[in-house]
Amino acid sequence: MSWWILPLLLALLTGALCPISGALLIVQGRVMQANLISHAVLPGLALAVAFGLPPNVGGSISGLLGALVAERLLGGHRQNAANHGAVMNTVLAGFLGLGVLLVPLLGIRVDLEATLFGDLLLTRPVDLLQAGGGLLLQGLFFAACYRPLVFLSVDPMGAAASGLPLRALKLALAGITAFVIVSSMAAVGVVLVVGLMCAPALVGLAGATSLRQAVLRASAAGMALSGGGFLLALLLNLPPGPLIGVLCMGLVVVRRGC
Amino acid sequence: MPPVTPGLRARGLSYHYGGQRVLHQIAFQLRPGSLTALVGPNGAGKSTLLHLLQGQLQPSAGTVELDGAPVRRCRRRIALMPQKGEIDWHFPITVAEFAGLGRLVSPRAGCCDVDGALQRVGLGAMAGKRLDQLSGGQQQRALLGRTLVQPAEVLLLDEPCAAIDPPSRQQLLGLMRQLSDAGLTLLVSSHDWGPALNAYDRVLVLDQVLRADGTPDQVRQALDDVTMGNHCCG
């Protein structure tokens, strides 16, 4: 088997996976949470490596914890949008700083560059399994909770009035977002993953007549971006993760220009 | 045991938020099949009152009962149509799917199925359109359609006639009358202090306390003395 097949498959899987969470977070106005979670996975990764545990589990727990800390700090008071952003960004910085500090404190070796920006060329079969698991988990969640998710997104107050378990739904979405982010780490890293969550989702949402249709379109666009980005990186001899990040921005720029 | 009075009843209802009084000692009863307007100036507490009646908010004091039972036990028999501003109208969803969300509240059938509700609000031909392709008045009717799909006997409508043109308003008022004639109880909040009030059986005037309660003519007459008319938009 050619050496580039595994990285290409991971690029395609990641491209299909990320925009699903991205679309759900965009329609709920919670993209900032994805950014927070993507940075908050770092302390969990470091601790997992130090204690010989699976890094993806540690990262997912840590990412979810970051989201919960932010929610706790925001809860109980009516926050305006500026305060909301300020609290989210402060928690993001705190978790990122903690993750960077834990590396020397625990005396572990973590390839921070690959963690932050990904390295498709180092793809292992286990990365594929993890991304495939993430896609399956997310697909099941989306299918099982489709209508409550739609209700929550289109009319949050109405959904609350209807007695749906919204807190559990939001918590599950945050947990799945964290898992998606750690599953995509090998391909695009925790910093660039937000671009792959958002840009294809914006394309998918434009003109769609249902969330289901938007998510399918977004996944297709994500696969094209990620797979195409990887092949272009090979051709130009550039690192794939950052190039995919740039292509995501390019897609949004082109879309705006149209 | 005293006989159970049918309908929605508020008794001594008060609500405070952040140490401030929003509503104080509100008491009234809505009989089944009635069409009642709830009017008052901005900040009068109209939306808060509707949320209390639906059981979404807990009162600081007082009770809400439906047919003698506490409202928390029968929330699903009361549907609240939110203000238009609370909906994300650019969400990727068709009118039919949006109306169908009313079914999530309870698997029991409402007064109409989705198709029937959309026909009733005059949007049958637009079922496959995206929400953001509708005009303001059509969006209000789509919201009402979703409310009709819910298996509720009491409909609380929060400013359904806001920011729509007079013909659309007339259509909505006609539809509300049809629903009350069919036995549903409607309480409709509004800023409209003009002739449109005549479409209602009864008018409640709210400004943190209940200022007046009666037929449209009785209320207008009563309020001439307390200059409430200065506060309300015509």
Interface residues (C-beta under 8 A of the other chain):
Chain A: V27 R147 P148 V150 F151 S153 V154 D155 P156 M157 G158 A160 A161 S162 G163 L164 L205 G207 A208 T209 S210 L211 Q213 A214
Chain B: H51 Q54 Q56 R75 R76 L80 P82 E86 I87 D88 F91 P92 I93 T94 E97 F98 L101 L104 V105 G128 R130 L131
